[in-house]
Amino acid sequence: MKNRVIQTVDLTKTFQGGVVGVSGLSFQVQRGSVYGLIGPNGAGKTTAIRLLMGLLRPDHGTVRVLGADLMNAPCSVRSLVGYVSQSQQLPSWMTLAELCRYAAHFYDRWDSGFASHLAHCWRLPESRPVGQFSSGEQRKAAILLALAPRPQVLLLDEPGAGLDPVARRELVDALVDLIARGDGATILFSSHIISDVERIADCVGIIDRGRLVAGSRLDELQTRMRRIQIIFPGDSPPPGFSVQGCLRFEVSGSVVTAVTQCFDPDYVESLREKPGVRVQVFPIGLEEIFIELIGHINRGASVSPLSNELEN
């Protein structure tokens, strides 16, 4: 339990008009993990992070960060959590240096040297009012203010939004630096840029319509899901042939192409042992996994419980 730095159990939030933010959302993040939360627009990612931050009160369920509900947690706990919202607004009249001096009063672990280092690396003028920054520069400044306290937990809602590819890479490098300190920093971030998630996250949660579709270590998810092509002798596959754990199944003559969420090497070998049958197995990346799982649900099908494994 001590290693579960972030935990939600059956978390539910509905807004005025019956709009569902999250519904029965349960997941957990281990200390030192980087957890990427991905999902379609309106899936509930922002709502989930705001609930974690204590900015929204859930209708049902529990949420804990560092063992506390941040809505009622003391400042000593809240100061250990860094946060960047999807639409961060900074005081436009203050310079970055003034913002840093102001923010430092709220954090015992504030690292002014690290803040200056990030400002230099990201080419942010410390003496210019942030209202004169570009939107990308303002995004970087907000992230700098979240990183400078050297938080134990970092919650980022679409941190790469509005950043060019170079700036996004610099952000990833800063997050890697935070992790490399080796003192158990834990990061949860949402993103539509799946390549960034795949680059840095060791765990991933896929959310749709407020519910967790898949949640596991990224390498486990990629090991479990495969595209399989099976070529049968003759003009068509045997009558009634199917692939276990299949998300998508296509037949073209004697060729079957399937995407499975329950890849079993022994099952594949048993197919290869059949006379005249040829089988090829292809790995798939996180973006394709995401598309296949969401598409499977949108077709009205359910996802195997194997795709909902949580970190222990």
Secondary structure, 3 states (H helix, E strand, C coil): CCCEEEEEEEEEEEECCCEEEEEEEEEEEECCCEEEEECCCCCCHHHHHHHHCCCCCCCEEEEEECCECCCCCCHHHHCCEEEECCCCCCCCCCEHHHHHHHHHCCCCCCCHHHHHHHHHHCCCCCCCEHHHCCHHHHHHHHHHHHHCCCCCEEEEECCCCCCCHHHHHHHHHHHHHHHHCCCCCEEEEECCCHHHHHHHCCEEEEEECCEEEEEEEHHHHHHHCEEEEEECCCCCCCCCCCCCCEEEEEEECCEEEEEECCCCHHHHHHHHCCCCCEEEEEECCHHHHHHHHHHHHHCCCCCCHHHHCCCC
